[in-house]
Amino acid sequence: MGIRQTEESLSILKKEMNRHFLKEEETFFPVLNRHFERAIKKIGGDIRPAGGPVNVMLLEHKVMRTVIQNLEQTLKDGKKDEISRNLAQLASLIRSHIFREENILHVVAEVKLKREEKVKIAEKLKAYQGRGQ
């Protein structure tokens, strides 16, 4: 794949990733984070990573956005070694992020979120058609 094709693919990935992140950050994460915070208060201690699972996911969003910016710059500069390294880093981040979404956040959400919360989240998600570009 040439640099131009990589730039076009990256542009599509960036647009879709930003849309996905926006939906999570504004609808799903705030609701889920309240459940994590309540659970921590019940236990009476801080046994989680700094900021808890939702903040870890937010940090990963930030890191992926930064890697994409770095990748955009290396594509402009035509630095093939750095392009490959940034692509590999982004792919690894996406894989681990999806694993955590599916095996931690979505599992907890399925168990802890009330039906009403799920309905509200679904309604808010419908409003995101065309946003996050």
Secondary structure, 3 states (H helix, E strand, C coil): CCHHHHHHHHHHHHHHHHHHHHHHHHHHHHHHHHHHHHHHHHHCCCCCCCCHHHHHHHHHHHHHHHHHHHHHHHHHHCCHHHHHHHHHHHHHHHHHHHHHHHHHHHHHHHHHCCHHHHHHHHHHHHCCCCCCC
